[in-house]
Amino acid sequence: MLLWSVFQGISGVSISRDQLDVLGSMSCFLSGEYIQSSDPYVLEKLKPCVDLSAEQISALESVLLGGNTSYGPSDSWNRATLESLDLLPLYLTANIWSKFTQLKQ
């Protein structure tokens, strides 16, 4: 019942942090449009996902590059940032990897 109420509470494609917490691992099935339009906390919910589509990867990179996440703007990223992304770097493209060309300690 709680999950159904979350789905009913979602208007448009924007999902709040609380709604993402209720969705849990179902967040792995969000489309790129939902990923880009939702609370940046969506990145935390995507970390344990086993497989992400090209559309989802593009959306998560957009969210990361937007700088409005706990990881901050790309010019502040360092080794700790990379490590805190857990498994997400496995999916990242050159769009993101180019920001880590010289990792700062």
N, C-alpha and C positions, 0 to 999 in steps of 0.2 A: 504494500500500500504506500509506503514512504517513497519508493522509487517512482510509482505512478504520479504521486503528487509533485515530484521534482519535474517530471516530464510535462505536467500540466502547467507548472510555474515558469517554464522556459518560453519566453516570447521572442520571436525572431531567432537569431542564431547566436545570441550572447548568453553564455552560461556563467553564473557567479561561482565564486570560490566554494561556497556552501553546497551548491548544486554539484560541483565537480567532486566534492568529498563524498556525496551520496552516490554518485555514478561510479566512483572507484575505478576498477579495471575496465568498466564499460567505456571509459574515456578513450581507450585504445581504438575504438571504432568511430570516433568523431571524424567528420569530414574536415577537409582543410578550411572550409568556410567557418565552421564552428570553432576550430582551433584558433584562427586569426581573430575572431570576434569575441572570444571569451576572456575571462580573467587570465592574466599571464601565468597564474598558478597552474594552468593547464599543462605547462611544461613538466611540473612535478608529477602529474598524473600520467604523462606519457613515458616517463623514465622506465617503468617496468614492462612496457609493451614489447612483445616478442617480434613483431613485424609491423613496419609502418610503410604505407604506400608513398609513392612519389609526391602525391598531392599533400599528404600529411607532413612529409619532410619539408616541402617547400613552405608550408604554413608555419611549422615550428621554427624554421629559420627566420621567417618574417617576424615572428614574435620575438625571437632572440635579438635580431638586429634592430628592432624597435627601441631597445634599451629600457623599456618599462618593466623589467623583470628584476628579480632578486640578484641577477647576475650583472646588472648595470649596463652601461654603454660598452660597445665592443672595444673601445680604446683603453678600457680599464681591465679587460680580461687578462688572466694569467694562468699559471699552472693549476692553482687552486680552483679557478673557475672550471677549467677543463675536467678536473677530477670530480667536482661537485655535480657535473652533468651526468654522472654515472654512465649508463649505456648509450645515452643519446648521441655521443660523438661517433658511434658506429654507423649512424645514419646520415651524418652531416656531409654536405658537399663542399666543394672548393669555396663557395660563398662564405662559409663560416671558417673553414680551415685556414683561409688566407689571413684571418684576423689573429691567428695563433702562430704566425711565421717565426716570431721571436718570443718565446715564452719567458715571461719575467717570473722570478721566484716569488 
